[in-house]
């Protein structure tokens, strides 16, 4: 007997089993780095008075979140991401070194121009064009490596999320249906992950390059304008940086809110596409249009609010970076020529300028030093400006970091069957801690075992879970005790809404067993056929063998001839000829009729040949004679049938009846 998650469906090679175990071991190691308490909604479960981390803030919580995500993005020092970062850093250093050479060359060209030295002037221009070749290549490589790093990050992060999201624990179903912490997970996985990786990769350039430039250019500036001038520039930078930091809006929180509103707008359009036919029958386009316009209005209203808040920030930012720093830079460049008697620390720079001037009897060397210092100051101001701009980038990065971290931490929690906890509240009557609601997802006490040759429920209440942690689930069926042995064909009947399909959900593990004991076969020995037929992307063959792949079908030694026999059994033998063979690829949900879709689902049952099959109203669009032939065929194959239906015509194919309500 195996506990829950002990069995896996499908045909897997030894390598695939080992790969799956390796993933599970990695998830176990990573889980402690992704506590839900670091997310906004996780803070609701903290004790009263505990600090609540906020999305979009540069605080300790952000650094912990980034550290946890870094374990995924850079799994080891031997990973390719480390090599890309090292190459990126090398090109950044090369670019800074070339900037220093260009500054020196700029001053020499102007000096030769002032002196009237035509040949040296032309030689300087040739040197300028010679440097342009490695400089342009360096700039292109920096942008290329930045894009390559973003793609590498996104590849690892998306694969990690997919492995957590689509697993045997049904985390994707729990996230969508049972847990309310993540709304529109498709927005998180597609858009937010991509934006986070782009922001993080560009952050290395936007902050790393200016920091390196600041260090190197300050060293060069000390040689040109003296220590006092450099200290003055640094003090001015720090003062204006503090001013800009205090005036900077909460860009991170704005980015997180904007992404949430984008996800809501996208989800509304997805719902319209998914339910287009039903909406058309009801002529509900006006109502749907109102909902779409409302979500668009909230999105645009937030965008306009962000734009208005950026106006004053951009004005101050441009005034400080483009004009104040430039004016102060000119002043610092002039210090060695005007204030050397008053400031002895500038004597060395001024003396070098004087000696150079005496050589040519004019201002050529002085002009060279001024132009060189000015070029370095321009580069230094540009580096400082990019550092100021990077503050806004960092704040936006905190917002996307919070959202991506929230997704992964929630998936880790659901992997452990840990749902959103109710907020800690005091009982208004006596002030004591409030009791946990009955049938809350935070208090699941049932036991589930697999690898049983039969089905058994012992005192299991059938409860519709609530995604609101402060509200308990709805009891549909009182504690149920029920046993199905091989060869016992059961029919579950009852009026609509009594909980027939809910029994299927608890049995299959979609809904938790809040109490009692559930025993069932391993997943490969039981097949669940839902009421709504599902047709996947792929060929006609893929529809019959789902969820197997063609490679798994071949590994099992199955052939297309066997698939034809399966289609004969469900009276669909004409499909391959009509649609162009088993390799034909179409939008099958639009090509097949309702009855054909249901019979394709039953064809899967006959292909997989499980010991048990649970059929939930899956033949409602099939004629009675064909329906009876398929039931008889299933019984001849030795499949134990459990049918959920209210159609009396199906009673004769079963030996036992479970009536609910």
N, C-alpha and C positions, 0 to 999 in steps of 0.2 A: 504494500500500500504506500503510495507516495502522497505527500502533502501537495497543496496547490502550487502550480508552476512546475510540477515535476515532469510533465509530458509535453511534447511538441509535435505539432502536426507536420506532415509533409515528409518528403524523402531528402535527407541531407547527407552529404559526404562527411567523412571523418574530419576533413579540413574545415568544413562549415561549422561542425559541432565545436571544434577547438577555437575557431574564431569567435563563436558566440560566447563560449566560456571566458575567453580573454576579455571581451567587451564587458561582461558582467563583473569580472574582477576589477576592471578599471573603474566602472561605475561605483563599486563599493569603496574604492580608494578616494574617488572624487567627491562622494556624497558629503563628507564632513565639511568640505569647503563651500558647500551651497546650502547653508541654513536658510530656511524661509524667513527667519527673524530679520534678515538684512533687507527684505523687500518691504515695500510700503504696506501691502496687505498683510504680510507676515507680522508687521508691528501691531496689528489689531489683536493678535493673540498674546501680546506681552502683558505683563502685569500693569495695573494702573500706575501711572506716573513714570513708567519706563520711557526712555527716549525713543522717539519715532523717527527712523531714517526717512529722509525726503528725497524724492527723485530729482535729479538735476542740480545737486549741490556737491561742491568739491569738499568732501569731508571724509572721515575715516571709513564710513560705510562704502563710499565710492571706491576707495583704494582697496578695500577687502574684496569688493565685487570684481574689480579689474584683476586683482591677483588670482582669484578663482578662475576667471575666464582665460587668463594667461596659461593656466595648466592645460587647457584644451588647445589654444592657439599654438603654443610652443611646447609640445610634449617632452622634448629632450633637447640637449645641447647639440645633438647630432642631426636634428631635423633640418629640412631644407629651409624652413623659415629663418633659422639662425644664420644660414649661409646668405640668404637674401638680405637680411638686416646688416650683416658684416659688409657685404658688397655695397649696400646703400650708404653705410657710414663712410666707407673708403671714398666713394665718389663725392660725398658731402665735404670731406676734408680736402679732396683735390679741388673742388669748386672754390672753397675758401682760399686756398693757396693761389689759385689762378686769379682770384679777385685782388689779392695783395700785389701780385705781379702786374696786373692791369693798372692798378693805382700808381705804382712806381713808373710804369711805362707812359701813362697819361701825363705825369708831371714832366718826364723827359721830353716828350713830343712838344709840349707847350714851351719848354725851355729852349729847345732848338728853334722853334718858331720865333720866339722873342729875340734870340741872338742872330736870326737870319742865316742859320746853318742849314742850307737846303738839302745837302746830301744826308746829313744826320737825321733831318726831319723825314725824308723819304725812307731811310732805313728804319726809323721808328714806326712808320706806317706799315712797312713790310712785316716788322715784328708783331704789330697789332693784328694783322691778318693771319699771321702764323699761329698766334695764341688763340685766335677765333676758332680754329679747327678743333683742338681738344676741349675748348670751353663749350662749344655747341654740342659736341658729343657727350660731354659730362652732364649738361643740362638734360639732354634727351634720355640718358641712362638713368638719371635720378627719377624722372617721371615714369620711365618704363618699370624700374624696380619698385616704385611706389604702387603702381597698378598690379604688378606681379605679386607683391606682398599682400595687397588687399584680396586678390583672388585666392591666394594660398590660405589666408585666414578664413575666408568665407567657405572654402572647400572643407576645411577641418571642422569649423563650427557647425555648418549645415549637416554634415555627415554625423556629427556627434548628436545633434538635436534629432535627426531622423532615427538614429539607433535608440534613443530614449523614447521617442514619440511613437514609433511603430515597433512594438515588441510583443512578446507573448503575454505580457501583463495587461494588454489592452489600454495602455496609457492614453492613446489618442481618443478612445471612447470616453474614458473617465474625465479627461480634460474638457471635452466638449459637452458631455451630458451630466456629469456628476459633480464637477468642481466649478465654482464661480470665480476663481481668482484671475483667470486669463480669458479675456474676451477677444474674439477674432484671432485665434492662434495662427491662421494663415498669414495675417499681416505681420506678426512677430517673426515667423520663420522665413518669409520671403523678403519683405521690405526692411524691417528693422535690423535683421542680421546683416544684410548687405550694407545698410547705412552705417552700422556700427563698425564693420570691417573697413569701410572706406575712410571713416573719420579717424580710426585708430592708425591706419597706415599713413594717412596724410599728417597725422599729429607728429609722427616721428620726424617728418621733414619740417613741418611748420614750427616745431619747438626745438628740435635737435640742431638744425642748421643755423637758426638765429643765435642759439646759445654758443655754438662753436664760433660763429662769426664774431660775437661780442667778445669772447676771450681773446681771439687772435688779433682782431682789430684794435682792441684796447692796448695790447702789447705794442703794436705798431704805432698807436697814437701817443704812447708815452715817449717813444723815441722822437716823435715829430713836434709835440706841443708841450712836453714835460708832464710831470706827475700831477701838478696842481690842476692843469687843464683837464686831464683825464678824470681826476677825482670830482671836479666840478660837473663834468658831463654825466658821470655816474650818479651823483647826488640829484641832478636834475631829472634823470631818467627815473630814479626811484620815487621822487616826489610826484611826477606826473603819472607814473604807473599806479601809485596808490590812489590818486585822484580818479583815474579811469576805472580802477577796480571797484571803487566805491560807487561809481556812477553806472556800472555795467548791470543791465537787467538780468533776471534769472533765465538766461538763454536755455539752460538745460531743462528746466521745468517746462519752458515753452515748447522745446523740441519734443519732449515726451507727450505733452498734451496734443500737439499737432499730429504726431504719429497715431495717437489713439483716435482722433477725429477722422483721420484719413482711413484708418481701418474700419471704422463704423460706416463711412460713406461707401467704401469698397464692399463691405458685407451686405449692405442694402441692395447694391447692384447685383451681387452674386445671388441673393435670394430671389430677385426678380427673374434672373436667367433660369434658375433651378425650377421655379414654380410658374413659368410663363403660361403653360396651358391652363392650369387651375385658375390663375388670375384672369385669363382671357374669358373662361367660362362665366366667371362671376362679374365680368366687366369692371374689374377693380383697378383699372389703370389710373383713374383719377386719385383714388386713395393711395396707391403706391407712389404716384407722382408727388403727392403731398409729403409723404415720408421721405422721399429722395430729396425734395427741395428743402425740407426741414434739416436734414443732416448736412446738406450742402451749405445752408445758411449758417449753421453753427461752425462749420469748417472755415468759411470765408470770414465770419465775424472774428474768429480767433486769429486768422491771418492778418486781418486789418489791425487788430489790437497789437499784434507783434510789430507790424510795420510802424505804427504810431510810436510805440515805445522805443523803436530803434532810431527815430529821427534825432532826438537830442543826443543820444549816445554817439551816433555817427558824426554829428556836428562837432562835438567835443573831441572825438577821436581824431578827426581830420585836422582840427585846429592845433592840437598838441603835436601830432606826429608829423604832419606835412609842413607846418609853419613855425611853431615854437621851437621844435628840435632843430630845424634848418637854420633859423636865426641864431640860436645859441651856438650851433656848430660854426657859423661864420665868425662869431665872437671868439671862440676858442682858437680857431685857426689864426686869428690876428694877434693873440696874446704874445707869441714869441717875438713879434716885431715892434710892439708898442709898450709892453709892460715888463720887459726883462730887467730894468733897473729896480722896479718895485718888487718884483717876484724873483728872487735869486734862483728858484728852482727851474726857471725858464732859460737860464743863462746858457746852458749847454746847447739847447736847440737853437737859440738866437746866434750863438757864436758860430755854429756850423753854417747857418745861413749867411752870416757876415763874411766868413772865409770864402764861401762859394761865390758871393757877390763881388768880392774884390778881384777874383780871378778874371772876370769878364768885364769889369768896369761898369756893370749895369745891374739889372734886377733879374737876370735869367735864372740864377740858382734859387733866388728868393721866390720867384714865380713857380719854379719847379716844386719847391717844398710846400708852397701854399696849395698848389693844385693837387699834389699828392695827399696832403693832409685833408684837403676838402673832399677828395674822392674817398678816402678812408672814412671820414666823418659821414659822408652820404651813405656809404655801405653800412656803417655802424647805426645810423639813424634808421636805415631800411631794416636792419636786423632787429632793432628795438621796436620798430613799428610792427614787424611780423610777430614779435613776441607779444605785443599788445593785442594784435588780431587773434593770436592763438588762444588768448584767454577766452574769447567768445567760442572758439572751436572746442576748447576743453569743456566749457559749460554745456555745449550741445552733446559732446561725447558722454558726459555724465548722464544725460537723459537717455540716450540709446543704450548705454551700459546698464542702467537700471532696468530697462524693459527686457533686454536679452537675458540678464541675470534672473529676473523674475520668472521668465519662461523656463529656464533650465532648472532653477531651484524647485519650481512647482512640479516639473516632470520627475525630478529625483524624489520628491515627496510622494507623488502618486505611484512611483515604482515600489515604494515601501507601503503602499495603501494608506498613506497619511493624507487626509483631506483637510480642508480649511477648518480651523478651530473656531468655536464660538468665542465672541468677545467676553472677557471676564467682567461680569456685572454683579452687583450686590442685590440680594433679595430685598425688595422694598418693604417687606413686612418686618423682618428681624435684622436686616443688615448683613446677614451671612451670605456666603457665595451662592449664586444661583445654581440650581441643578442643571445638569446637561439635559437637553430635550430628549424625549424618548425617540428611539430610532434615529439618532444623529449619526452622521457619517464619521464623527470623531470617536464613536464608541461602538465599534463592530466586534461582536463577541462570538459569531458563528465560526464553525470549522469546516474546511473544504478539503476533501481528499480525492485524488485521481488514481488511475490504474486499477479501477474496480470493474469486475465483470458484471455490471448491472448498475442500476440507478437507485439511490435511496435518500430520502429526505426524512429527517427526524426532528419534529418540533421546530420547523423552519417557518417563521412568519414571512409572508410575501408582502414586501413593503416597497412603495415607490419612493426612492430617495429624494431629498430636498437639497438643492444647491445652496440654500441659505443656511449657514451653520447655526443660526439662532433658532431655526425652526426644524422640528423633527419630521421624518418622512411620514407618508400616509399609509396606514395599514389597509391592505386590500384583501388579504386572506389570512385568517387566524392561523396560528401555528399548525403547519401541515405535516403529517406523517404519511409517507407514500413510498412504495417500493416497486420497482420494475425489474423483472428477471428476463433473461434471454428467452425469446419465443413468446413472451406475453405482450400482445399488441394492445396498447391503451389508446383510448380516445378521451380527450379533455373537452368537456362541453359546458355551456353556461351562457347566460345572457351577455350582451355587450357591456364592457366596462367592469366586469366582475374580477378580472385579473388573470385571464387564461394566458395571454402572451407574457404577462409578468412572471408566471411560473417558469416559462422558457428563459427569460432573462436571468432569473436567479440560478437556474440550473446550469446555464452556459457560462456564468461568471460575469455577465455584463453588470448585473446588480449584485451588491454584497448580500451575504447571509448574515442578518443582524443577530441571529441566535440560532441554536440548534446545530445540526450536522448535515452536510451535503456530501454524498459520495457519488462519483460518476466515473465513466471510463476515461482513459486518456484521450486527448483531442483527436488522435488519428482513428479512434474507434467509435466516434460519435459524430454525426453530421446534423447541423441545424439549418433548416431551409426556411428563411423568413417569408413574411407575407408579401413584401415588396421585392420583386426580382431585381437582382443587381447584375449588370453586364459591364465588364471591365474593358479597358482599352486593349486592343490587340486583335488577333486573328480569330476566325471562327473556332479553330482548335483551342485557343486560349479560353474561349467561353465555356467549353465543355470540361476542360481539365482544371479550371480555376479552383484553388489558388496555386496549383502547380504551374511551373514553367515548362516549356518544351524540353529543356535540358533535363529536368527532373522526370518528365514522362519517359524520355529515352533511357535514363538511368534505371528506371523500373522495368524496362523491357516492354513497354506498351507500344502499340502501333496504331496507325490510322484505321486499320481494318477493325480493330476493337472499338474504336470510336464510332465507326459506322454501325456496329451492332448496338451500341448504346443509343444512338440516334433512332435506330429501328424500334427499340423498346419504348421510346417516348413519341413515336410516330413523327419524327422529324428527319427521316432519311433523305428527303428531297432537298434539304437545306444546302448541302455542299454543291450540288449541281446548280441550284438556283442562284447561289451567291458567288460562285466562282472557285469552289474548293475550300479545303480547310485552311489554306494560307491567306484567304481573302481578309482584308482589314477594312472595316467599316465602322460607322457610328451605330453600333448594334441596338442601342436603346431606341433609335429612330427607325431602324430597318425592320425589326421584328414586331409582330403583333403582341397583344397582351398574353394570349394563350401560348404563343411560341416562346415568349420570355419565361413563363412559368415552367414550360416543359424543358427548356435549357437548364433551369435550376435543378429539375429532377434528373436530367441527364448527368449532372455532376454527381448526384447521389449514386447512380449506377456505375459511374466511372470509379469513384473512390471506394465503393463497397465497404462501408463501415458496419460495425455490428449493430449499432443503434442509429435511428434517424428520428429527429423531432421536426414535424411538418406543421407549420403555422399558416393555415388557410392558404396554402401555396398552390391549390388547384382550382381556385374559384373561377378562373377564366377558361378552364378546360372542360370539354364536353363530358357528360356523365359516363359514356361508354369508354372513352379513352382514359378517363380518370380511373375507372375500375380495372382496366387492363394494366395500368402502371402500378396500382396497389398490389394486384396479384403477382406481378413480376417481382416487385420488391420482396414480397413474402417468400417467393420461390428462391430468391438469392440468399435467404437466411437473414435478412435485415429486420430487426425488431422495430416496429413502428410505434411512434407516439404522435398522434395527430391532434392538433388544436383546431376545432371547428364546431360550428353549430348546425351543420348540415346532417340531418338524420340518414341520408342516403349512404353515408360513410360508416355507419354503425356496423354493418355486416362484415367489414374487413378487419374488425377488432374483436378482441376477446374480453376486454375489461373497459369499464367506463368510469371516469372520474368527473363528477358533476360539481361545479363550483357555483355558489350563490343560491 
